[in-house]
Amino acid sequence: MKLIQLVCLLLFTTVATSQTSTPTPTPTPASAGASLDEQIITIAQPGVIFNINLEATLFMPPGDGPFPLAIINHGKEYGDPKLQGRYRPYSAVRYFLQRGYVVLIPMRQGFSKSDGLYIGAGCNVESNGRTQAQDVLSALRFMAGQAFVDSSRIIVLGQSHGGWTTLALGASSPPAGVRGLVNFAGGLRQESCAAWQNTLMRAAGGFGADSKLPSLWFYGDNDSYFRPPVWRGMHEAFVRAGGDARLVAFGEFSGDAHSMFGSRIGEPIWQPELSQFLQQIGLPDEITNPQFAPRAALSVPPKKKPPE
């Protein structure tokens, strides 16, 4: 048994060392909507016998660093997770690059080209989130060891299943450098499970009981996955259990509030709130790289009028 453990340790050390070469940021032209330097890397997560290689996308700001770090967690699409492509929310990537952050988007095991299988945990959504969070913890530890990362200034955010994973991360003893969590429409809709909405609310309470980090939550009234009684119940359970969470209930959004984070017209809703949150938790919120700004600013879409 000790021999197997030694072999696993050597394998992990070899793979991890091969992935720690520092990406060299290249100067970006000072023009609006500058192109993004997108790099695909592999992060080795130690397994029982073999490593599990996680696919991840890395975006670097110009300069040498060390830079603060933003990790963005993906959701779960319908169908086979292996057929789900790499997650690249360019609007959020540009937001953080403008403010001098390194951005990492890890694909959890069983998704896209990451090794392993998706672990669903049946109807136990709390266990599901905590299991998914282990992959993000591996990505965090890897990035914290890079010379270009300021491991004392980290923020983690996610959308849908990624938001749920982010909340679970906060309840899973994350590294001390993680300052805050941002949850965009987080949760896991499991209609095949009895009373799945109540289970989701109870699980949110479980995360709140174990989380010590401040968090910012975004939900809308016409979310096709989670209706207001569900996400309000989740927030209430999280806070009642001792969690620190500020809820931004932004009302109706376009055709589906669940897509707000990934939509350009959602930027005026979440970006000012996130900038305020960054300032509150002691992370950079001022623009230092304006060349990464999108080419055109957008306004908040008008709210739908109620039927007369």
N, C-alpha and C positions, 0 to 999 in steps of 0.2 A: 504493500500500500504506500509506504514511504517513497519507494522507487517511482511509482506512478505519479505521486504528488510532485516529486523532484522534476520528472520529465515535463509535467504540465507547466511548472514554474519556468523551466528553461524555454519551453515553447512560447509562453506568454512574453517573457523577457525579450526573446529574439524578435517576435512580431512587433511588439510595442516599440522596441528600439528602432525598427525599420520605418516606423510611422512618425517618429518624433523630429524628423528633419524640418527645419523652420521654413515655411513658405516665404518667398521673397516678394514683398509687396512692390508693385511697380507704380510710378507716378501716374496719376489720372489727370487728363486734360480738364481744365477749368471751364467746362461747358455744361449747360443744363442737361440732365438726363444722361450723364456719363455712363459708358458701358461698365458692366460689373465683371470683376475678375473672379470667376466661378471655378472652384477646384473641387474635385471629388477625391476624398481620402477614405482610408479604411481604418477603423478603430477595433483593436482586438479586445474582446471581453473574455476573461478566463472562464472556462466551463469545467465540468467535473473531470472530463478526460481530454477534450480538445477545446481550443479557443473558438469563440463565435465571432466572426468578423462582421462588423456593422458598417454599412455604407453611410457616408455622411457628406454633406456639401458645405464647403468652407468659403466664406467671403471675407476678404481682407481690406481694411482701409489703407490709404497711403501712409508711409512712415515706418519706423522701426519698432514702435511700441515701447513698453508694454501697454496693451490696449484693454479696456474693459470688454467683457464678453457677454453676448446675448445668445442664448440657446432657444431655438424655436421648435416646438414639438408638433408633429403632424397628426391629422385625424385618421379615421378608418373609413375607407370607401366600401360600398357594397361589393360583394364578390370575394374572390381569392386575393388575400393581401399580397401575395407574391406578384400579382399582376398590377399592383399599385405602383405608379412611377414615383421618382424622387420628388419630394415636396419642396417647392421653391416659391414662397410668398414674397415676390419681388417688392411689393409695396413696403412691407415691414423691413425687408433687407435694406432698402434704400433709406428708410427712416433711421436705422441704427448706424449705417455707414456714414450718413451725414453727421452723426454725433460722435464719430470716432471709435465705434465698437467693432470688434471682430464678431462675425455671425457664424454660428454653426447650426446646421439642421441635420440631426441624426435620424436615420431610418431604423426603427426598432426591429428586433429579430423577427423574421418571418415576413417582413415587408420589403418590397422592391428587390434589391440585390443583396440585402443583408442575409446572413446565414440563419439557420434555425427555423422554427415554426412559430406561428402566432399562438400565444398561450391565452386562451379566452377565459378560463376559470369558471365556465358555466354561467350560472346566474349570480355568482358572487362578484359583484362589480367592485367592491372594495379591494378584494384580492387581485382582481384584474388590474386595477390602477397601480397597486403597489408592485406587482410583477413587471408591468411596463416601465415603471419608474427605475427599476434596476438597470435597464439599458441606458437610460439618460444619466444615471449616476456614473456609469462607466465612461460615457462621453465627457462628463464633467471632470472626472479625475484625469482623463487623458489631456484635455485642454488646459487644465490647471498646471500641468507639468511643462507646458510650452513656454519658451522664453518670451514670446511676443504677447503673452496673455497676462494681465494683472489679475491674479487669482483671488484678490481681495474685493474685486468689483464685478459681480456676476448677477445677471437677471435671467430668469427662465420664464418662458411663456409658451402657450399652446392653444390650438383651436380644436373644438369638438372633443374627440377622444384624446387629442393632444392636450387640451385644457384639463381634462380629467387626470391624465398622467402627470401634468404639472402640479395639480393639487396633491396628488399622491406622493410626489417627490418631496413636497414640503413636510409631509408626515413621515418621511423615511430617512431622517438624519442626514440632510444634504451637507456638503462642505460649508465651512464657516463663511467663505467668501460670497455665498449666494445671499443677496440682499433682499430680494423680493420675487413674487410670483404674479403672473398675469394670466387670467383664465378667460378665453373668448369662447362663450357658448359651450363650456365643458360638460361632458357627461357621456353616457353610453346607453343608447336606446336598445332595449332588449324585449321586444314585444312578445317573444315566445316564453318569457318568464312571467309567472304570476305576480301581480302587483309590482311590476318593475319600477314604477315611479316612486313608490314608498321605499323600496329597497335602495334606490338611488339617493333619496334624501337621508336615510339612515347611514349610508356609506359616507356621505358628505360630512355627517356628524363625526364619524370615526376619523376622518382626515383632520377635521378641526380640532379634535381632542389632542392630536399628536403634533400639530403644526405650530411652529413658533415664529414663522415668517409673515410679514405683512403681504396681503394679496389684493389684487384689483380684478373685479369680475365684470364682464360685459354680457348682457342678455337683452333680447328684444321681444316685443309682444307677439310678433308673428313668426316666431321660430318654429319651423316645421318638425323639429326633433323634440324640443322641450317647451311645453306651454308654460305661461307665467306661473300657475300654481306649483309646477314642478321646480323651476329654477328659484322661485322665491322660497319654497320649502327647503331646497338644498342650502341656500344662503343662510336661512334662519337656523337650520340645524348645525351648520358649520360654526356660526358665531356663538350659538348657545353652548356649544361644546368647548368654547374657549378660543376658537380661531379668529384671526384678524383679517377681515375682508370688507372692502368697500365695494358696494354694488353700484354699477352704472346701468340703470334700466333706461334704455334709449328709445323705447316705444317701437313703433312699426318702422321697418326698413325695407324699401323696395318690395320685391316679391317674397323674400324670405330672410328674416333677421339672422338666420344661422350662417348666412354667407357674408355678413357684414365685414368681417376681418379681411377676407380675401378680395373684396371689391374696392376699386379705386374711389368710388363715391362714398365708401365708408370711412375714408381717411379723416375727414373733418370731425367725425364722431369720436374715434378712439385716440387719435394722435395727441390732441391737447390734454386729454385725461392722462395718457401715459407719460407725457412730459412732466406734468405736475407730480405724478407718482414717483418718477425717477428723481426729481428734486427732493421729494420728501424722504427718500431712502438713501440719499447721498450719492447718487450716480449721475454722470453727466447728462444734461438735457439740452445744452446749447449746441447749435449747429456750428461745426468747425470745418466741414467738407461740403460746401454748398453745391459742388459739381455733381453730387449724387441726387439732387432734387429731381423729381419727375418733371417731364416737359411741360405739363399744364396743371394748374391748380384746379381743384373741383370743389363745388359747394355741396352742402348737405341737401339731399333730395327732400322735397316737400312731403310732409306727412299726408297720408290719405285722409280725405274727409269722411266722417262717418255717414252712413246712409241716412237720408232724410225720411 
